[in-house]
Amino acid sequence: MDAALFPSLDPDLVGMVRFLPEVDHALDDLEGARAMLAMMVTPASEVDTSGLDIRDLPLDDFDSPASVRVYRPTGAEGRLPGLLHIHGGGFVLGSVDVEHQVCADLARVLGAVVVSVEYRLAPEHPYPAGLEDCYAGLRLLAARPDVDPGRVAVHGQSAGGGLAAGVALLARDRGGPALCFQSLDVPVLDDRLETTSMRSAGPWLMWSPSQAATSWKLYLDGRPADQYAAPSRAEDLAGLPPAYVVTCELDPLRDEGNEYAARLMTAGVPVELHCWPGTFHGVQLVPDAGIVKRMNAERVTVLAKALGVAGP
């Protein structure tokens, strides 16, 4: 991709753009996309898990056939804050293995119990399977005797951000478990694909309106979207937990995230919104870029404050 097509691109990212693959139709070959992603996963032996007890647990006690990976700081005493982590992947890709290092780092730096959900993927398991798995993960996390039920938050990125918003709505409407915070990172929220950024001709990096349309088609499998599938459809956002919403300037998802944050504010929900200029969807693929380091540091700082811990 020619960086000249993106005049507002952050200078730290210009050199990497030409190496990014053309992915506009990646989801048309779903098995190929899954295989490519699997090849990019860092081997477990190379993930720094020092200072952590990590276990994979089933969710069958919480009415789900899925599983979770639980990260707990070794030797920590008392009740710890809890973070439900939901990976991205357009509802059809991704796994706990892809986010293994991310979750290990969060558990270690936050001193928190992190539960990462291996939710069922579409199209084999369309909505509401994946969302119900994530809600079951929240139930498991909140029920742990070593977790402070007053300090439980949810974080998700991309489709995981949409699932995180859906979990927050479910927790409100089903009477718990209570969430103290929701962190929505470039969230997928609106199946209607009608925002200004989503209707723009682009060009786009890493995610596009056509991929978004394919993703929603596979996820919904012909079922009309309700507010839990597509949180932007929710008419009432009052009573939801405080939120941190991240969007990227050069991302077709930008406006649905910005608009959802604004609607949360209007509903009386405390919100911090940060739209990062010159960035694109999936910019974390460039971890050494200065702006990505800033994004990651801010996320940890915000989560630490929300969970009542000292942070880095």
C-alpha positions as CSV (number, residue, x, y, z in Angstrom):
1,M,0.0,0.0,0.0
2,D,1.3,3.4,-0.9
3,A,1.6,5.6,2.2
4,A,1.0,8.7,0.0
5,L,-2.6,7.7,-0.1
6,F,-2.9,8.6,3.6
7,P,-1.5,12.1,4.0
8,S,-2.5,12.3,7.7
9,L,-0.8,9.0,8.6
10,D,1.4,9.3,11.7
11,P,5.1,9.6,10.7
12,D,6.1,6.6,12.8
13,L,3.8,4.4,10.7
14,V,4.7,5.6,7.2
15,G,7.6,3.1,6.8
16,M,5.4,0.1,7.6
17,V,2.4,0.8,5.4
18,R,4.1,-0.5,2.3
19,F,4.6,-3.9,4.0
20,L,0.9,-4.3,5.0
21,P,-0.9,-7.0,3.0
22,E,-4.0,-6.3,1.0
23,V,-6.8,-7.7,3.1
24,D,-9.9,-6.2,1.7
25,H,-11.3,-9.7,0.7
26,A,-9.5,-11.8,3.4
27,L,-12.7,-13.0,4.9
28,D,-13.8,-14.5,1.5
29,D,-11.3,-17.3,2.2
30,L,-12.1,-17.8,5.9
31,E,-10.0,-21.0,6.3
32,G,-7.1,-19.3,4.6
33,A,-7.4,-16.3,6.9
34,R,-7.5,-18.5,10.0
35,A,-4.5,-20.4,8.8
36,M,-2.6,-17.2,8.2
37,L,-3.4,-15.9,11.7
38,A,-2.4,-19.2,13.3
39,M,1.0,-18.8,11.7
40,M,1.4,-15.4,13.2
41,V,0.8,-16.6,16.8
42,T,3.9,-16.4,19.1
43,P,4.8,-19.9,20.3
44,A,3.7,-20.4,23.9
45,S,7.4,-21.1,24.8
46,E,8.3,-17.6,23.8
47,V,5.6,-15.8,25.8
48,D,6.7,-14.2,29.0
49,T,4.5,-15.7,31.7
50,S,6.8,-15.1,34.6
51,G,5.1,-14.4,37.9
52,L,1.8,-15.8,36.7
53,D,-0.3,-18.9,37.3
54,I,-2.1,-19.7,34.1
55,R,-4.9,-22.2,33.7
56,D,-7.4,-23.2,31.0
57,L,-10.8,-23.8,32.5
58,P,-14.2,-25.0,31.0
59,L,-17.3,-22.8,31.2
60,D,-19.7,-25.8,31.5
61,D,-20.7,-24.7,35.0
62,F,-21.9,-21.4,33.5
63,D,-24.1,-22.9,30.7
64,S,-21.5,-22.6,27.9
65,P,-19.4,-25.2,26.0
66,A,-16.6,-22.7,25.6
67,S,-13.5,-22.2,27.8
68,V,-11.4,-19.5,29.3
69,R,-7.7,-18.9,30.1
70,V,-7.2,-17.5,33.5
71,Y,-4.1,-15.5,34.4
72,R,-3.4,-14.8,38.1
73,P,-0.3,-13.2,39.7
74,T,1.6,-15.9,41.6
75,G,1.5,-15.5,45.4
76,A,-1.0,-12.6,45.4
77,E,-3.1,-12.5,48.5
78,G,-6.6,-11.3,49.2
79,R,-9.2,-10.3,46.6
80,L,-7.8,-9.0,43.4
81,P,-9.4,-6.9,40.6
82,G,-10.7,-8.8,37.7
83,L,-10.5,-8.1,34.0
84,L,-12.5,-10.0,31.3
85,H,-10.6,-9.9,28.1
86,I,-12.3,-10.5,24.7
87,H,-10.2,-11.0,21.6
88,G,-10.9,-9.5,18.2
89,G,-11.2,-11.1,14.8
90,G,-14.4,-10.0,13.1
91,F,-16.4,-12.6,15.1
92,V,-14.8,-15.3,12.9
93,L,-11.1,-15.2,13.7
94,G,-8.8,-15.1,16.7
95,S,-8.2,-17.1,19.9
96,V,-6.8,-16.9,23.4
97,D,-3.5,-17.9,21.9
98,V,-3.3,-14.8,19.7
99,E,-3.8,-12.6,22.8
100,H,-1.7,-14.7,25.2
101,Q,1.2,-12.2,25.7
102,V,-1.2,-9.3,25.9
103,C,-3.2,-11.0,28.7
104,A,-0.1,-12.1,30.5
105,D,1.2,-8.5,30.5
106,L,-2.1,-7.1,31.7
107,A,-2.3,-9.5,34.6
108,R,1.2,-8.8,35.6
109,V,1.2,-5.0,35.4
110,L,-2.3,-4.6,36.9
111,G,-1.9,-7.3,39.5
112,A,-5.3,-8.6,38.4
113,V,-7.0,-11.8,37.6
114,V,-7.5,-11.8,33.8
115,V,-9.9,-14.1,32.1
116,S,-9.5,-14.4,28.4
117,V,-12.5,-16.1,26.6
118,E,-12.1,-18.7,23.9
119,Y,-15.6,-17.9,22.6
120,R,-17.2,-19.8,19.8
121,L,-16.7,-18.3,16.3
122,A,-19.0,-17.7,13.5
123,P,-20.1,-18.9,11.0
124,E,-20.0,-22.3,12.7
125,H,-21.5,-20.7,15.8
126,P,-23.4,-17.5,14.8
127,Y,-24.9,-15.0,17.2
128,P,-25.6,-15.2,20.1
129,A,-23.2,-18.1,20.8
130,G,-20.0,-16.0,21.1
131,L,-21.7,-13.3,23.2
132,E,-23.2,-15.8,25.6
133,D,-19.7,-17.4,26.0
134,C,-18.3,-14.0,26.9
135,Y,-21.1,-13.4,29.4
136,A,-20.4,-16.9,30.9
137,G,-16.8,-15.8,31.2
138,L,-17.9,-12.8,33.1
139,R,-19.9,-14.9,35.5
140,L,-16.9,-17.2,36.1
141,L,-14.7,-14.3,36.8
142,A,-17.1,-12.5,39.2
143,A,-17.7,-15.8,41.1
144,R,-14.1,-16.5,41.8
145,P,-13.3,-16.2,45.6
146,D,-10.1,-14.4,44.9
147,V,-11.7,-11.6,42.8
148,D,-13.2,-8.4,44.3
149,P,-16.7,-8.3,42.8
150,G,-16.7,-4.5,43.1
151,R,-13.6,-4.2,40.8
152,V,-14.5,-6.2,37.7
153,A,-14.0,-4.7,34.2
154,V,-14.3,-5.8,30.6
155,H,-11.9,-5.0,27.8
156,G,-12.2,-5.9,24.1
157,Q,-10.7,-4.9,20.8
158,S,-12.4,-4.6,17.4
159,A,-15.1,-7.4,17.4
160,G,-14.0,-8.0,21.0
161,G,-14.9,-4.4,21.7
162,G,-18.4,-4.9,20.3
163,L,-18.7,-8.1,22.4
164,A,-17.5,-6.2,25.5
165,A,-20.2,-3.6,24.9
166,G,-22.7,-6.4,24.5
167,V,-21.6,-8.0,27.7
168,A,-22.0,-4.7,29.5
169,L,-25.6,-4.4,28.2
170,L,-26.3,-8.0,29.2
171,A,-24.9,-7.5,32.7
172,R,-27.1,-4.4,33.2
173,D,-30.2,-6.1,31.9
174,R,-29.8,-9.5,33.5
175,G,-29.0,-7.9,36.9
176,G,-25.2,-8.7,37.0
177,P,-22.5,-9.6,37.5
178,A,-21.7,-5.9,38.1
179,L,-19.1,-4.2,36.0
180,C,-17.2,-1.2,37.2
181,F,-15.8,-0.3,33.8
182,Q,-15.9,-1.1,30.1
183,S,-12.9,-0.6,27.8
184,L,-13.9,-0.6,24.1
185,D,-11.0,-0.5,21.7
186,V,-11.9,0.3,18.1
187,P,-15.2,-1.5,18.7
188,V,-17.5,-3.1,16.2
189,L,-20.9,-1.8,17.2
190,D,-23.2,-1.2,14.2
191,D,-24.3,-3.8,11.6
192,R,-26.1,-1.1,9.6
193,L,-22.8,0.2,8.2
194,E,-24.2,3.7,7.6
195,T,-21.8,6.0,9.4
196,T,-19.9,8.6,7.4
197,S,-16.6,6.8,7.9
198,M,-18.1,3.4,7.0
199,R,-19.7,4.8,3.8
200,S,-16.4,6.5,2.7
201,A,-14.6,5.2,-0.3
202,G,-11.4,5.0,1.6
203,P,-8.8,3.7,0.9
204,W,-8.4,1.7,4.1
205,L,-5.7,-0.2,5.9
206,M,-6.3,-3.6,7.6
207,W,-10.1,-3.3,7.7
208,S,-12.6,-2.1,5.2
209,P,-16.4,-1.7,4.8
210,S,-16.5,-4.8,2.6
211,Q,-14.9,-6.8,5.3
212,A,-17.2,-5.4,7.8
213,A,-20.2,-6.4,5.7
214,T,-18.9,-9.9,5.4
215,S,-18.2,-10.2,9.1
216,W,-21.7,-9.1,10.1
217,K,-23.2,-11.5,7.5
218,L,-21.3,-14.5,8.9
219,Y,-22.0,-13.5,12.5
220,L,-25.7,-12.9,12.2
221,D,-26.4,-15.7,9.7
222,G,-29.6,-14.1,8.6
223,R,-30.9,-13.2,12.0
224,P,-31.9,-9.5,12.6
225,A,-29.5,-7.7,14.9
226,D,-30.7,-6.7,18.3
227,Q,-29.0,-4.4,20.8
228,Y,-26.8,-7.1,22.2
229,A,-25.4,-8.1,18.8
230,A,-25.0,-4.5,17.6
231,P,-24.9,-2.2,20.7
232,S,-25.3,0.9,18.6
233,R,-28.9,-0.3,18.2
234,A,-29.6,0.1,21.9
235,E,-32.1,2.8,22.6
236,D,-31.3,3.2,26.3
237,L,-27.6,3.4,27.4
238,A,-28.3,4.6,30.9
239,G,-27.0,2.6,33.8
240,L,-24.0,1.2,32.0
241,P,-20.5,1.3,33.6
242,P,-18.1,4.1,32.9
243,A,-16.3,3.6,29.5
244,Y,-13.0,4.2,27.8
245,V,-13.5,4.2,24.0
246,V,-10.6,4.2,21.6
247,T,-11.0,4.9,17.9
248,C,-8.6,5.4,15.0
249,E,-8.8,8.3,12.5
250,L,-8.1,6.0,9.4
251,D,-10.6,3.3,10.4
252,P,-14.0,2.8,8.9
253,L,-15.2,1.9,12.4
254,R,-14.2,5.3,13.7
255,D,-17.6,7.0,13.6
256,E,-19.6,4.2,15.2
257,G,-17.2,4.2,18.1
258,N,-17.2,8.0,18.4
259,E,-21.0,8.2,18.2
260,Y,-21.5,5.4,20.7
261,A,-19.2,7.3,23.2
262,A,-21.2,10.5,22.6
263,R,-24.5,8.6,23.3
264,L,-23.1,7.1,26.4
265,M,-22.2,10.6,27.6
266,T,-25.7,11.9,26.8
267,A,-27.1,9.0,28.8
268,G,-25.1,10.1,31.9
269,V,-22.4,7.5,31.6
270,P,-18.8,8.8,32.4
271,V,-16.8,8.4,29.2
272,E,-13.2,9.0,28.1
273,L,-13.0,9.0,24.3
274,H,-9.7,9.1,22.5
275,C,-9.6,9.2,18.7
276,W,-6.0,8.7,17.8
277,P,-5.0,10.8,14.7
278,G,-3.0,9.2,12.0
279,T,-3.7,5.6,13.0
280,F,-5.5,2.7,11.4
281,H,-7.4,-0.4,12.5
282,G,-4.9,-3.0,13.7
283,V,-2.2,-0.5,14.3
284,Q,-0.9,-2.6,17.2
285,L,0.9,-4.7,14.5
286,V,3.5,-1.9,14.6
287,P,4.4,-2.2,18.4
288,D,7.6,-0.2,18.1
289,A,5.9,2.9,16.7
290,G,5.8,5.8,19.2
291,I,2.1,6.4,18.9
292,V,1.4,2.7,19.5
293,K,3.5,2.8,22.6
294,R,1.5,5.8,23.8
295,M,-1.8,4.0,23.0
296,N,-0.7,0.9,25.0
297,A,0.5,2.9,27.9
298,E,-2.7,4.9,28.1
299,R,-4.8,1.8,28.1
300,V,-2.9,0.3,31.0
301,T,-3.1,3.6,32.9
302,V,-6.9,3.9,32.3
303,L,-7.5,0.3,33.4
304,A,-5.3,0.6,36.5
305,K,-7.3,3.7,37.6
306,A,-10.6,1.9,36.9
307,L,-9.6,-1.1,38.9
308,G,-8.2,0.8,41.8
309,V,-4.6,-0.3,41.4
310,A,-1.3,1.7,41.3
311,G,-0.5,0.7,37.7
312,P,2.9,0.9,36.0
